[in-house]
């Protein structure tokens, strides 16, 4: 039997599974922060900081008592979290490390082929030397191993030691011990990852089962392609085989989408209630989301569930941008209601709001604008600035 799930129920399920239904002002301890990251799976890391870096903003949007120092301690002192790759660079619970070891082994062979084409033959000439230097001298920044006479033009001109650091990190020989001014500090994995996680081995079957079941749990409902894409650990074929092997224990559900999109056939674990009243009603306040928020990582899924089309325009030439360089989605209750272009000017101590675009049929009512101003005040405080400055005619027609 196929169980129909209304759009309202689907949105509430996904918001709850992604940590956006809990009260955002509840006190969050360091242990609570670790549990939050464990529950949502990972937090993407990105260098852009027009207001705040992505990982801090992702966590702040879920709990506005979040403390950056707790995150640093969990990463750099407690070693309860580590940095590595999902679909992009992310902060991940160290308890998941044994499953990432399968990723390391899978990626090494393919990376050698791809990087040889990218960097040219001999791209790996500094691997052994770089590893030996870190083993002997300890943790190191990329700039500390850079050849003095090399004039780097960017990521496409990595010097041999930078290539070595990134390859050894991607394949699990090195780990990120800390960051200094957001630059990675590399060290041997055995000096960063707790021994019981580093040494623990899981079979290939256990790895696939963990990756698929944990993805589905955090998504609430999914196709096999969405299951594979969540961690980017297994292939769509492996996820499809996992679904087929577990058909007896999975329920088939049909997700109502927004607009004229036909219902989406998906899978869920037994007991997923289709009644929206069985799921928490998300907080009514408006929240500013990071462009890299897990709610929006799968842009197509977000569009089907919320009727909200979002594309980041960082790499789009300015003249061709529809909205702006780094525009933040706005969540109100269980709806994505618009986007806002703003930047924190820390020298001036201001949060400069350039433009607000509300979605069709979303009114700029007095109550809604008051909720938005309250959120901007919270964001400004979190970003370390005081005054909010709106551009003239900042509300788009």
Order of alpha helices (4+ residues) and beta strands (2+ residues): beta-alpha-alpha-beta-alpha-alpha-beta-beta-alpha-alpha-beta-alpha-beta-beta-alpha-alpha-alpha-alpha-beta-beta-beta-alpha-alpha-beta-beta-beta-alpha-beta
